[in-house]
Amino acid sequence: MLRLLGILSLGNLLLGRRHHRRALRRGVLLGALLGYLANRDFDMNRVQEDVRETARKARKIAREAARAVRKEIHNARKAEHDQRIAERLEAIHAEAEARRAEREARKTAREEQKTETGSREVYALPECDTREAKEIRDLAEDLERDARTAAMAADVPVIQFPDEDEKYHASRKYGYV
């Protein structure tokens, strides 16, 4: 502040000739200008701070630009990845649909074959003696039924009791004679 007053008074002294009002205005204007420039502090520390601040702003702008480029690359890769996944899913869905159609075709073919031939196997009977053929068919059905029964009973463990052991006789256990 003292500098400003000093410059103002110096300007008034230098420019204060005949017209005091004009000289006063010029002195005030010149003093204000010189005071502003004097308050700017033009030393090396201020220049270093300005350079640091400018460098800091430049680094910040460079970081933001690099971040924007990375984000753009990331978005492009993500779009490409999403497209590949969509293509894979479409291929999987198409394959599943083809399998389903093939399964349905096989199922309808089996049903058509069943309706044509019937649900059971049909044995041809000889013309000469039908009684023997019927007996053979009955024996085959009995064997098939026995095989199914044996398959069901095969997994069941069996306990073998001795026939002559007296402790297994029910009549003795409960006192019957």
Residue pairs with C-beta under 8 A, 6 or more apart in sequence:
3 35
3 38
3 39
4 31
4 32
4 35
4 38
4 39
7 30
7 31
7 34
7 35
7 38
8 27
8 28
8 31
8 32
8 35
9 31
10 31
11 26
11 27
11 28
11 29
11 30
11 31
11 34
12 23
12 24
12 27
12 28
12 31
13 27
14 27
15 23
15 26
15 27
15 30
16 23
16 24
16 27
17 23
40 46
123 133
123 137
123 140
125 133
125 134
126 132
126 133
161 168
162 168
166 172
167 173
170 176
171 177
